[in-house]
Amino acid sequence: MRKPSCDPRSPAEQEASLQAMARRTGSSVEELRRLEQALRDIPIERFLERCFGANHGAFYDPREDLWIVPNRAHEGPGFAFTAIRSDRSWFGGVVPPGAFQ
């Protein structure tokens, strides 16, 4: 079985990001860790509906173990998306026109 997808940043990078977010939001690192765990505990379909709405249009890429959600607010060329990993970390991007041809 394939290993579940997860945040590719090093533990040190993840920790630095968590500490920076704690400072920005006035939260503790421990509170944010509990929040991250609570997000991982939500079934993916419910997570997608709560984050992106009932008609999110997400699809699953089993090869990469990613849920891909179209970014319908994107007005430029290409396919804009948010990709959610198994650990609920995410990234976004735009695939240029013609990339899949």
C-alpha positions as CSV (number, residue, x, y, z in Angstrom):
1,M,0.0,0.0,0.0
2,R,1.2,3.5,-0.8
3,K,2.2,5.8,2.0
4,P,-0.4,8.5,2.7
5,S,0.4,11.9,1.3
6,C,1.8,14.4,3.8
7,D,3.4,17.8,4.1
8,P,6.8,17.6,2.3
9,R,8.5,20.3,4.5
10,S,11.0,19.2,7.1
11,P,10.0,18.9,10.7
12,A,12.0,22.1,11.4
13,E,10.2,24.0,8.7
14,Q,6.8,22.8,9.9
15,E,7.6,23.8,13.4
16,A,8.8,27.3,12.4
17,S,5.6,27.8,10.4
18,L,3.5,26.6,13.4
19,Q,5.3,29.0,15.7
20,A,4.9,31.9,13.3
21,M,1.2,31.2,13.0
22,A,0.9,31.1,16.7
23,R,2.5,34.5,17.0
24,R,0.3,36.0,14.2
25,T,-2.9,34.6,15.7
26,G,-2.2,35.0,19.4
27,S,-2.6,31.3,19.9
28,S,-0.3,28.8,21.5
29,V,1.6,26.2,19.5
30,E,-0.2,23.5,21.5
31,E,-3.6,24.9,20.6
32,L,-2.7,24.9,16.9
33,R,-1.4,21.3,17.2
34,R,-4.8,20.3,18.7
35,L,-6.5,22.1,15.8
36,E,-4.4,20.3,13.2
37,Q,-5.2,17.0,14.8
38,A,-8.9,17.8,14.9
39,L,-8.8,18.6,11.2
40,R,-7.1,15.3,10.4
41,D,-9.9,13.5,12.4
42,I,-12.7,14.9,10.2
43,P,-13.7,12.5,7.4
44,I,-12.4,13.9,4.1
45,E,-15.9,14.4,2.4
46,R,-17.1,16.4,5.4
47,F,-13.8,18.3,5.4
48,L,-14.2,19.2,1.8
49,E,-17.8,20.3,2.2
50,R,-17.1,22.5,5.2
51,C,-14.1,24.1,3.5
52,F,-15.3,24.4,-0.1
53,G,-19.1,24.0,0.0
54,A,-21.5,21.2,-0.9
55,N,-20.8,21.5,-4.7
56,H,-17.0,21.6,-4.3
57,G,-16.3,19.5,-7.4
58,A,-13.3,17.7,-5.8
59,F,-11.9,14.6,-7.3
60,Y,-9.3,12.1,-5.9
61,D,-6.0,11.3,-7.5
62,P,-5.1,7.9,-6.1
63,R,-1.6,7.9,-7.6
64,E,-0.6,11.0,-5.6
65,D,-3.1,10.5,-2.7
66,L,-4.5,14.0,-3.2
67,W,-8.0,15.5,-3.3
68,I,-8.0,18.1,-6.0
69,V,-10.6,21.0,-5.6
70,P,-11.1,23.3,-8.5
71,N,-10.6,27.0,-7.7
72,R,-13.6,28.5,-9.3
73,A,-12.6,32.0,-8.3
74,H,-9.6,31.8,-10.7
75,E,-10.3,34.1,-13.7
76,G,-7.0,33.6,-15.6
77,P,-6.0,30.9,-18.1
78,G,-5.4,27.4,-17.0
79,F,-6.9,25.1,-14.3
80,A,-6.5,26.6,-10.7
81,F,-6.8,24.2,-7.8
82,T,-6.2,23.4,-4.2
83,A,-4.8,20.0,-3.4
84,I,-5.4,18.4,0.0
85,R,-3.1,15.7,1.4
86,S,-4.1,12.9,3.7
87,D,-2.7,14.8,6.6
88,R,-4.9,17.8,5.6
89,S,-2.0,19.9,4.6
90,W,-2.6,21.6,1.3
91,F,-1.1,23.5,-1.6
92,G,-2.6,25.4,-4.5
93,G,-1.5,26.1,-8.1
94,V,-2.5,26.7,-11.7
95,V,-2.0,24.2,-14.4
96,P,-1.3,26.1,-17.7
97,P,-3.5,25.6,-20.6
98,G,-2.5,22.7,-22.8
99,A,-0.5,20.9,-20.1
100,F,-2.6,17.8,-20.3
101,Q,-2.6,17.4,-24.1
